[in-house]
Amino acid sequence: MDWNSAQANWQQFRCEVHANWGRLTCGHLDAIAGRRACLANKIEEAYGVTGDVAEQQIKSFEARNQHPRPVSFR
């Protein structure tokens, strides 16, 4: 997964992030703006986990999203 691409297309990608981490608010997602390190910090805050756990979750998310699904505008 390419975080530069995620940052460039954040408005589309943020739905995938929110689907995975439902406790992240719109304000969190706006602040993250595609930055991986910021995502890790917000996961720590919202879920009360350590930095290591947040990193493991992000790595798992990256592995599942190697080939992002096309965005559907229904």
C-alpha contacts under 8 A as a table, 3 or more apart, distances in Angstrom:
res1	aa1	res2	aa2	distance
1	M	62	E	5.47
1	M	63	A	7.27
1	M	65	N	6.34
1	M	66	Q	4.85
1	M	67	H	7.52
2	D	5	S	5.42
2	D	6	A	6.49
3	W	6	A	4.70
3	W	7	Q	6.00
3	W	34	G	6.89
3	W	35	R	7.26
3	W	36	R	6.84
4	N	7	Q	5.14
4	N	8	A	6.16
4	N	34	G	7.78
5	S	8	A	5.03
5	S	9	N	6.06
6	A	9	N	5.19
6	A	10	W	5.35
6	A	13	F	6.04
6	A	34	G	5.52
7	Q	10	W	4.92
7	Q	33	A	6.19
7	Q	34	G	3.81
7	Q	35	R	6.34
8	A	34	G	7.43
9	N	12	Q	5.74
9	N	13	F	6.14
9	N	34	G	7.99
10	W	13	F	4.85
10	W	14	R	5.57
10	W	33	A	6.12
10	W	34	G	5.47
11	Q	14	R	5.60
11	Q	15	C	7.62
12	Q	15	C	6.24
12	Q	16	E	7.98
12	Q	71	V	7.28
13	F	16	E	5.50
13	F	17	V	6.70
14	R	17	V	4.92
14	R	18	H	6.02
14	R	29	L	6.71
14	R	34	G	7.75
15	C	18	H	5.05
15	C	19	A	6.03
16	E	19	A	5.08
16	E	20	N	6.36
17	V	20	N	5.21
17	V	21	W	6.04
18	H	21	W	4.99
18	H	22	G	5.13
18	H	23	R	7.73
18	H	24	L	6.40
18	H	29	L	7.82
19	A	22	G	5.72
20	N	61	F	7.85
21	W	24	L	5.90
21	W	43	I	7.62
22	G	25	T	7.63
23	R	46	A	6.19
23	R	47	Y	7.48
24	L	27	G	7.89
24	L	28	H	5.65
24	L	29	L	6.65
24	L	42	K	7.34
24	L	43	I	7.44
24	L	46	A	6.51
25	T	28	H	5.02
25	T	29	L	6.27
26	C	29	L	5.01
26	C	30	D	6.05
27	G	30	D	5.07
27	G	31	A	6.19
28	H	31	A	5.12
28	H	32	I	6.11
28	H	42	K	6.73
29	L	32	I	5.05
29	L	33	A	6.33
30	D	33	A	5.42
31	A	38	C	7.73
32	I	35	R	5.49
32	I	36	R	7.60
32	I	38	C	5.25
32	I	39	L	5.60
32	I	42	K	7.77
34	G	39	L	7.63
35	R	38	C	5.36
35	R	39	L	6.30
36	R	39	L	5.00
36	R	40	A	6.37
37	A	40	A	5.13
37	A	41	N	6.41
38	C	41	N	5.04
38	C	42	K	6.21
39	L	42	K	5.14
39	L	43	I	6.14
40	A	43	I	5.15
40	A	44	E	6.27
40	A	51	G	6.92
40	A	54	A	5.48
40	A	55	E	6.44
40	A	58	I	7.39
41	N	44	E	5.10
41	N	45	E	6.32
41	N	51	G	7.41
41	N	54	A	7.85
42	K	45	E	5.01
42	K	46	A	5.95
43	I	46	A	5.20
43	I	47	Y	5.73
43	I	48	G	7.58
43	I	49	V	7.35
43	I	54	A	6.06
44	E	47	Y	5.56
44	E	48	G	5.18
44	E	49	V	4.85
44	E	50	T	5.97
44	E	51	G	6.35
44	E	54	A	6.17
45	E	48	G	5.40
45	E	49	V	7.37
49	V	53	V	6.08
49	V	54	A	6.58
50	T	53	V	5.27
50	T	54	A	6.32
51	G	54	A	5.05
51	G	55	E	6.12
52	D	55	E	5.07
52	D	56	Q	6.23
53	V	56	Q	5.05
53	V	57	Q	6.23
54	A	57	Q	5.10
54	A	58	I	6.23
55	E	58	I	5.07
55	E	59	K	6.11
56	Q	59	K	5.13
56	Q	60	S	6.20
57	Q	60	S	5.14
57	Q	61	F	6.15
58	I	61	F	4.89
58	I	62	E	6.05
59	K	62	E	5.00
59	K	63	A	6.23
60	S	63	A	5.13
60	S	64	R	6.38
61	F	64	R	5.20
61	F	65	N	6.20
62	E	65	N	5.05
62	E	66	Q	6.19
63	A	66	Q	5.63
64	R	67	H	7.90
65	N	68	P	5.22
